[in-house]
Amino acid sequence: MIGYTCKYTPVELLAALGGQPALLNREANAFSHAEALTHNHFCCHAKAVLEECRRDGVRELVLVNCCDSIRRCYDVLRAQGGLDFLFLLDLPHHDDGCAKARLRGELERLPTTPATAIGTSRDALEAEDYARMADILAEKHIRYVLMNGGNGTMDACGKLAAVCRDRGISVMGIPKTMDNDIAVTDHCPGFGSVARYMAGTVRELGVDVRSLPIHVVVLEALGRNAGWTTAAAALAREQEGDAPHLLYPPERPFHEDEFLDRVGDMYRKLGGVVVVASEGLHDDEGKPIVPPIFQTGRSTYFGDVSSHLAQLVVRRLGIKARSEKPGILARASIAWQSPVDAAEAEEAGRAACRSVLAGETGQMVAFRRLSSAPYRCETFLVPIEEVMLGERVLPAEYLTAGGTDVTEAFCGWCRPLLGPELPSMARLF
C-alpha cells in the first residue's frame, strides 16, 4: 500500500507501476505527536498527515508539493526516517500554460546539465546486497530497473539481473562513461563530449604554448587503464606541428628515459611542447609510474602523473615545465558538450525503456557503427554477461609503432563523435 494525501497525486501512474494507492484523509482528534515535531503555524492538514502516518503504521508515502506545509511535512517525515519509502512529487498545480512551461523547462534543462545531476554512488556491493535489493524491489512493486554507468555499474547490473530473473523484475544496462572502456559497444555515451573537451582544450593550450615557446606542458587525462580520452586530444591538430606533440596512453608501457629523450628532441625542434599523458601510465611490469594514493575494491585514486612528469622534465632536462590536470572538469563540462553525444545518450535511454517494456532483461544497450562518413549508428542489445567488467582498451591499430601518437584510423573513428568542427585558431606569427 502506498499512501497519498492530495488530489494532484498521479494515482494511475502508481497503480501502473504495481503500487496500491490509498488515500490518507482521516480526521485527527489530537495533534500531540505532530505538535512535538512541528511549530505552531503548521496547518491542521499537514499535522493530520503526520498523525495518520504514526497511527496507522503507514510505511510508504507519496506527497505532492501542493503547499508549503506539505513540503515541510515531507522534511519532518524524512528526518524521522520511519518510512520504507517516501517521495515528494514536484508537479504543476494547475493545467495551464505557466505550470506546464515550468515543468517543461525543468525537463528541457536536463540535456544541458552534467550527468551527475541524477546522483551517483561508490558503494561496494556484496552478494547478499543484491539479494536484499531484489527483495526491496519486489516489496515496492518496482518492475523495471535501468542502470546507467560504466564498467562497475554494468557488473552490478548483471548481478542484479541474475537475482531478479525469476521475480518478474526487468533489469537493463545503459552505458555511460567518459572512459569509453565498456566492452562490445562501438562507443559509450559520455565519451564524445569528453573527446570534444580534450580536443578543444588542447587546441587552446597549444596556442598559448606556441605564443611563449619556452616550456613544456603536461596535461593529464582520465581513463584508468584505457587511453581513449588521451587519444582524443589528437583531434586538436589543424596542421603539422600543432599540439599535442606527444601522447602517452596506458596501453603501452612507459619508459622514463625514452620520454625525456622525446621531450628534449621536440623542445629543440619546436620550443614549446604539449604532452598529454594518461593517469594510468605504468611500467613494463604493470606498476603505476606514480604510486596510487589510495585503493579500495575497483576504485584506484591515482597519483599525480602530470606533476610527476613535469618535475622530471625540470630536474633531468633543465627545461621549464608545468602540469595541468582537468580531472572532473572534463567530466562535468557542458560548454564542450558534443550534440552527437547528447543525442545518442537520449537514444540509449529510449532504447532501454522500449526494451524492458517489451519484456527484455539482463541486457545492455550498445551502439553498432554503420558508417563513419557519413556517420550512422544503431542501437542493439547485448547480453550483460558479455559486458560485465570487460574492459575495452585502445586496439593496436589505433596506436603508432612508437606508441606516442594515434593513427588516422583512430582519428577517422573518433572525429564524428565530437560533433561540429572545433573553433579554428588564428596564426599571427
C-alpha positions as CSV (number, residue, x, y, z in Angstrom):
1,M,0.0,0.0,0.0
2,I,1.3,3.5,-0.9
3,G,-0.4,6.3,1.0
4,Y,-1.1,9.7,-0.6
5,T,-2.9,12.8,0.5
6,C,-3.5,15.1,-2.4
7,K,-5.8,15.1,-5.4
8,Y,-2.9,16.0,-7.6
9,T,-1.2,12.7,-6.9
10,P,-1.0,10.7,-10.2
11,V,-2.6,7.5,-8.7
12,E,-2.9,6.0,-12.2
13,L,0.9,6.1,-12.5
14,L,1.5,4.5,-9.1
15,A,-1.0,1.8,-10.0
16,A,0.5,1.2,-13.4
17,L,3.9,0.6,-11.7
18,G,2.3,-2.1,-9.4
19,G,1.5,0.0,-6.4
20,Q,-1.7,0.1,-4.4
21,P,-2.5,3.8,-3.7
22,A,-4.6,4.5,-0.6
23,L,-5.9,8.0,0.3
24,L,-5.0,9.2,3.8
25,N,-7.8,11.5,4.7
26,R,-8.9,10.7,8.2
27,E,-9.6,13.5,10.7
28,A,-7.3,13.6,13.7
29,N,-8.7,14.0,17.2
30,A,-5.5,15.5,18.5
31,F,-2.1,16.6,17.2
32,S,0.1,15.6,20.2
33,H,2.7,13.7,18.1
34,A,2.7,16.3,15.2
35,E,3.0,19.3,17.5
36,A,6.0,17.7,19.2
37,L,7.7,17.7,15.8
38,T,6.5,21.0,14.2
39,H,5.9,24.6,15.1
40,N,2.5,26.3,15.9
41,H,1.9,27.6,12.5
42,F,1.9,24.2,10.8
43,C,-1.6,23.7,9.2
44,C,-4.0,21.1,10.6
45,H,-4.0,19.1,7.4
46,A,-0.2,18.6,7.5
47,K,-0.4,17.8,11.2
48,A,-3.2,15.2,10.4
49,V,-0.9,13.5,7.9
50,L,1.8,13.2,10.5
51,E,-0.6,11.8,13.0
52,E,-2.1,9.3,10.5
53,C,1.3,8.1,9.4
54,R,2.1,7.2,13.0
55,R,-1.3,5.9,14.0
56,D,-1.9,3.6,11.0
57,G,1.6,2.4,10.6
58,V,2.0,3.8,7.1
59,R,5.3,2.6,5.6
60,E,5.1,4.1,2.1
61,L,4.0,7.6,1.3
62,V,3.9,9.8,-1.7
63,L,3.4,13.6,-1.2
64,V,2.8,16.3,-3.8
65,N,4.2,19.8,-3.5
66,C,0.7,21.3,-3.2
67,C,1.6,23.7,-0.5
68,D,4.5,24.8,1.8
69,S,3.1,22.9,4.8
70,I,3.2,19.6,2.9
71,R,6.7,20.3,1.8
72,R,7.6,20.8,5.4
73,C,5.7,17.6,6.3
74,Y,8.0,15.8,3.9
75,D,11.1,17.2,5.6
76,V,9.8,16.1,9.0
77,L,9.0,12.6,7.9
78,R,12.3,12.3,6.1
79,A,14.2,13.4,9.2
80,Q,12.3,10.9,11.3
81,G,13.4,8.1,9.0
82,G,10.5,5.8,9.9
83,L,9.2,5.1,6.4
84,D,10.4,2.5,4.0
85,F,9.5,4.7,1.0
86,L,8.9,8.5,1.0
87,F,8.8,10.6,-2.1
88,L,7.9,14.2,-2.9
89,L,6.4,14.7,-6.4
90,D,7.2,18.1,-7.9
91,L,4.1,18.5,-10.1
92,P,2.3,21.6,-11.6
93,H,-0.6,22.8,-9.5
94,H,-2.7,23.8,-12.5
95,D,-3.4,22.6,-16.0
96,D,-2.4,25.9,-17.5
97,G,0.4,27.4,-19.7
98,C,2.5,28.7,-16.9
99,A,2.6,25.4,-14.9
100,K,3.3,23.3,-18.0
101,A,6.0,25.7,-19.1
102,R,7.7,25.4,-15.7
103,L,7.7,21.6,-15.8
104,R,8.8,21.5,-19.4
105,G,11.6,23.9,-18.7
106,E,13.0,21.8,-15.9
107,L,12.9,18.7,-18.1
108,E,14.5,20.5,-21.1
109,R,17.4,21.7,-18.9
110,L,18.4,18.1,-18.2
111,P,20.3,17.6,-21.5
112,T,22.5,20.7,-20.7
113,T,23.2,19.6,-17.1
114,P,26.1,17.4,-16.1
115,A,25.0,13.8,-15.8
116,T,25.9,13.6,-12.1
117,A,22.7,15.6,-11.5
118,I,20.9,12.2,-11.4
119,G,23.1,11.2,-8.5
120,T,25.8,8.5,-8.2
121,S,27.4,6.1,-5.8
122,R,30.7,4.4,-5.0
123,D,29.3,1.8,-2.5
124,A,30.9,-1.6,-2.7
125,L,28.2,-4.3,-3.1
126,E,28.5,-7.9,-1.8
127,A,26.5,-10.9,-2.9
128,E,24.0,-10.5,0.0
129,D,23.3,-6.9,-1.1
130,Y,21.9,-8.0,-4.4
131,A,19.5,-10.4,-2.8
132,R,18.4,-7.7,-0.5
133,M,18.0,-5.3,-3.4
134,A,15.8,-7.8,-5.2
135,D,13.6,-8.2,-2.0
136,I,13.2,-4.4,-1.8
137,L,12.3,-4.0,-5.4
138,A,9.7,-6.7,-5.0
139,E,8.3,-5.2,-1.8
140,K,8.0,-1.8,-3.5
141,H,6.4,-3.4,-6.6
142,I,9.2,-2.0,-8.8
143,R,9.2,-3.9,-12.1
144,Y,11.8,-2.1,-14.1
145,V,15.4,-1.1,-13.2
146,L,17.5,0.8,-15.6
147,M,21.2,1.1,-14.6
148,N,23.2,3.9,-16.1
149,G,27.0,3.9,-15.8
150,G,30.4,2.4,-16.6
151,N,32.1,-1.0,-16.0
152,G,31.3,-1.2,-12.3
153,T,27.6,-0.4,-12.9
154,M,27.3,-2.9,-15.7
155,D,28.8,-5.6,-13.4
156,A,26.2,-4.7,-10.8
157,C,23.6,-4.7,-13.5
158,G,24.4,-8.3,-14.4
159,K,24.4,-9.5,-10.8
160,L,21.1,-7.8,-10.0
161,A,19.6,-9.1,-13.2
162,A,20.6,-12.7,-12.2
163,V,18.8,-12.5,-8.8
164,C,15.7,-10.7,-10.3
165,R,15.3,-13.0,-13.3
166,D,12.6,-15.2,-11.6
167,R,10.8,-12.4,-9.8
168,G,9.2,-10.5,-12.7
169,I,11.7,-7.6,-12.5
170,S,13.4,-6.4,-15.7
171,V,16.9,-5.1,-15.4
172,M,18.6,-3.2,-18.3
173,G,22.0,-1.6,-18.6
174,I,22.6,1.8,-20.2
175,P,26.3,2.6,-21.0
176,K,27.5,6.0,-19.7
177,T,31.2,6.6,-19.2
178,M,33.7,9.2,-20.4
179,D,36.4,6.5,-20.2
180,N,34.8,4.7,-23.2
181,D,36.0,1.4,-21.8
182,I,32.8,-0.8,-21.8
183,A,33.2,-3.9,-23.9
184,V,31.2,-4.8,-27.1
185,T,29.7,-1.3,-27.8
186,D,31.4,0.8,-30.5
187,H,31.5,3.7,-28.0
188,C,29.8,4.9,-24.9
189,P,27.6,8.0,-24.3
190,G,29.8,10.5,-22.4
191,F,32.9,9.8,-24.4
192,G,32.0,12.1,-27.4
193,S,31.7,15.1,-25.1
194,V,34.9,14.5,-23.2
195,A,36.7,13.8,-26.5
196,R,35.4,17.2,-27.7
197,Y,36.6,18.8,-24.4
198,M,40.1,17.3,-24.7
199,A,40.5,18.2,-28.3
200,G,39.2,21.8,-27.8
201,T,41.2,22.4,-24.6
202,V,44.4,21.1,-26.2
203,R,43.9,23.3,-29.2
204,E,43.5,26.3,-27.0
205,L,46.5,25.2,-24.9
206,G,48.6,24.7,-28.0
207,V,48.1,28.4,-29.0
208,D,49.3,29.5,-25.6
209,V,52.4,27.3,-25.6
210,R,53.2,28.4,-29.2
211,S,53.0,32.1,-28.1
212,L,55.6,31.6,-25.4
213,P,57.8,28.7,-26.6
214,I,59.9,28.3,-23.5
215,H,58.3,25.5,-21.7
216,V,56.8,22.0,-21.6
217,V,53.2,21.5,-20.5
218,V,52.0,18.1,-19.4
219,L,48.2,17.6,-19.5
220,E,46.8,14.6,-17.5
221,A,43.8,12.7,-19.0
222,L,41.4,10.5,-17.1
223,G,40.6,6.9,-18.2
224,R,42.3,4.4,-15.8
225,N,43.6,1.6,-18.0
226,A,42.1,2.8,-21.3
227,G,43.6,5.5,-23.4
228,W,40.5,6.7,-25.3
229,T,40.4,10.1,-23.6
230,T,44.2,10.6,-24.0
231,A,44.0,9.7,-27.7
232,A,41.1,12.1,-28.3
233,A,43.4,15.0,-27.8
234,A,44.9,14.3,-31.2
235,L,41.8,15.8,-32.8
236,A,43.1,19.2,-31.7
237,R,45.5,19.4,-34.6
238,E,44.8,21.6,-37.6
239,Q,48.2,21.2,-39.3
240,E,51.6,19.7,-38.8
241,G,53.4,20.8,-35.6
242,D,50.2,21.5,-33.7
243,A,49.6,20.3,-30.2
244,P,49.5,17.7,-28.8
245,H,53.1,16.8,-29.7
246,L,53.3,13.6,-27.7
247,L,50.6,11.3,-26.4
248,Y,51.1,8.7,-23.7
249,P,48.1,6.3,-23.4
250,P,48.3,3.5,-20.8
251,E,48.1,0.7,-23.4
252,R,51.9,0.9,-23.9
253,P,54.5,0.7,-21.0
254,F,56.1,4.0,-20.0
255,H,59.8,4.3,-20.1
256,E,61.2,7.4,-18.3
257,D,64.5,7.8,-20.3
258,E,62.6,7.4,-23.7
259,F,60.1,10.0,-22.6
260,L,62.8,12.5,-21.7
261,D,64.6,11.9,-25.0
262,R,61.5,12.6,-27.0
263,V,60.5,15.7,-25.0
264,G,64.1,17.1,-25.4
265,D,64.1,16.5,-29.1
266,M,60.6,18.0,-29.5
267,Y,61.6,21.0,-27.4
268,R,64.7,21.7,-29.5
269,K,62.6,21.5,-32.7
270,L,59.6,23.5,-31.6
271,G,60.4,25.4,-28.5
272,G,57.1,24.7,-26.7
273,V,55.8,21.2,-26.2
274,V,52.4,19.9,-25.2
275,V,52.3,16.3,-23.7
276,V,49.0,14.5,-23.0
277,A,49.5,11.6,-20.6
278,S,47.1,9.2,-19.1
279,E,46.5,8.9,-15.3
280,G,47.0,5.1,-15.7
281,L,50.6,5.1,-17.0
282,H,52.6,2.1,-15.9
283,D,56.0,0.4,-16.4
284,D,56.8,-2.9,-18.1
285,E,55.7,-4.8,-15.1
286,G,52.3,-3.1,-14.9
287,K,53.4,-1.0,-11.9
288,P,52.0,2.6,-11.9
289,I,54.7,5.2,-12.5
290,V,53.3,7.1,-9.6
291,P,52.1,5.1,-6.6
292,P,48.3,5.3,-6.1
293,I,47.3,7.5,-3.2
294,F,44.6,5.0,-2.1
295,Q,42.9,1.9,-3.4
296,T,39.7,0.2,-2.4
297,G,38.0,-2.5,-4.4
298,R,38.0,-1.5,-8.1
299,S,38.5,2.2,-7.2
300,T,42.0,3.5,-7.6
301,Y,42.9,7.0,-6.5
302,F,45.8,7.7,-8.9
303,G,48.8,9.7,-8.0
304,D,49.5,13.0,-9.8
305,V,51.1,11.7,-13.1
306,S,51.2,15.1,-14.8
307,S,53.1,16.7,-11.9
308,H,55.5,13.8,-11.8
309,L,56.3,14.1,-15.5
310,A,56.7,17.9,-15.3
311,Q,59.1,17.6,-12.4
312,L,61.1,15.0,-14.4
313,V,61.5,17.5,-17.2
314,V,62.6,20.2,-14.9
315,R,65.1,18.1,-12.9
316,R,66.5,16.0,-15.7
317,L,66.4,18.3,-18.7
318,G,66.5,21.7,-17.0
319,I,63.5,22.9,-19.1
320,K,60.7,24.9,-17.6
321,A,57.6,22.7,-17.3
322,R,54.2,22.8,-15.7
323,S,51.4,20.4,-15.2
324,E,47.7,20.7,-15.9
325,K,45.0,18.3,-14.6
326,P,41.5,19.0,-15.8
327,G,40.2,16.0,-13.8
328,I,36.5,16.1,-13.2
329,L,36.3,19.4,-15.1
330,A,36.4,17.3,-18.3
331,R,33.6,15.1,-17.0
332,A,31.4,18.0,-16.0
333,S,31.9,20.4,-18.9
334,I,28.7,21.4,-20.7
335,A,30.3,24.1,-22.7
336,W,32.2,21.5,-24.7
337,Q,29.3,19.0,-24.9
338,S,29.0,17.1,-28.2
339,P,25.5,17.3,-29.6
340,V,26.1,13.9,-31.2
341,D,26.9,12.5,-27.8
342,A,23.8,14.2,-26.2
343,A,21.5,12.8,-28.9
344,E,22.9,9.3,-28.5
345,A,22.6,9.4,-24.7
346,E,18.9,10.1,-25.1
347,E,18.5,7.4,-27.7
348,A,20.2,4.8,-25.4
349,G,17.7,5.7,-22.7
350,R,14.7,5.4,-25.1
351,A,16.0,2.0,-26.4
352,A,16.4,0.8,-22.8
353,C,12.8,1.8,-22.0
354,R,11.4,0.2,-25.1
355,S,13.3,-3.0,-24.3
356,V,12.1,-3.5,-20.7
357,L,8.5,-2.7,-21.6
358,A,8.8,-5.4,-24.3
359,G,9.9,-7.9,-21.7
360,E,13.7,-7.8,-22.1
361,T,16.0,-8.2,-19.1
362,G,19.7,-8.9,-18.3
363,Q,21.0,-6.9,-21.3
364,M,22.8,-3.7,-22.1
365,V,22.0,-1.2,-24.9
366,A,25.0,-0.9,-27.2
367,F,25.9,1.0,-30.3
368,R,26.8,-0.5,-33.7
369,R,28.6,1.7,-36.2
370,L,27.1,1.5,-39.7
371,S,29.3,4.2,-41.3
372,S,31.8,6.9,-40.3
373,A,31.3,9.1,-43.4
374,P,28.5,9.9,-43.3
375,Y,28.2,9.0,-39.6
376,R,25.5,6.5,-38.8
377,C,25.0,4.3,-35.7
378,E,22.2,2.0,-34.5
379,T,21.4,0.6,-31.0
380,F,21.2,-3.1,-30.3
381,L,21.1,-5.3,-27.2
382,V,24.0,-7.4,-25.9
383,P,23.7,-9.9,-23.0
384,I,25.0,-8.3,-19.9
385,E,27.3,-11.3,-19.2
386,E,29.3,-10.3,-22.3
387,V,29.9,-6.8,-20.8
388,M,30.5,-7.3,-17.1
389,L,33.9,-5.8,-16.2
390,G,35.1,-6.5,-19.8
391,E,37.5,-3.6,-20.2
392,R,37.8,-2.2,-23.7
393,V,41.2,-0.6,-24.4
394,L,42.7,1.1,-27.4
395,P,43.4,-1.6,-30.1
396,A,46.9,-1.8,-31.6
397,E,45.8,-0.4,-34.9
398,Y,44.8,2.9,-33.3
399,L,48.4,3.5,-32.0
400,T,51.5,4.3,-33.9
401,A,54.5,2.0,-33.8
402,G,56.3,4.3,-31.3
403,G,53.2,4.4,-29.1
404,T,53.3,8.2,-28.6
405,D,50.6,9.0,-31.2
406,V,47.5,7.7,-32.8
407,T,46.8,6.6,-36.4
408,E,44.5,8.1,-38.9
409,A,42.2,5.1,-38.3
410,F,41.6,6.3,-34.8
411,C,41.0,9.9,-35.9
412,G,38.5,8.7,-38.6
413,W,36.7,6.6,-35.9
414,C,36.7,9.4,-33.3
415,R,36.0,12.5,-35.4
416,P,32.3,12.1,-35.9
417,L,31.6,11.7,-32.2
418,L,32.8,15.2,-31.5
419,G,30.0,16.8,-33.4
420,P,30.6,20.2,-35.3
421,E,34.1,21.4,-36.2
422,L,36.1,22.9,-33.4
423,P,36.8,26.6,-33.5
424,S,39.7,27.3,-35.8
425,M,42.7,29.2,-34.3
426,A,44.3,32.2,-35.9
427,R,48.0,32.2,-36.7
428,L,49.5,35.7,-36.4
429,F,53.2,34.6,-36.3
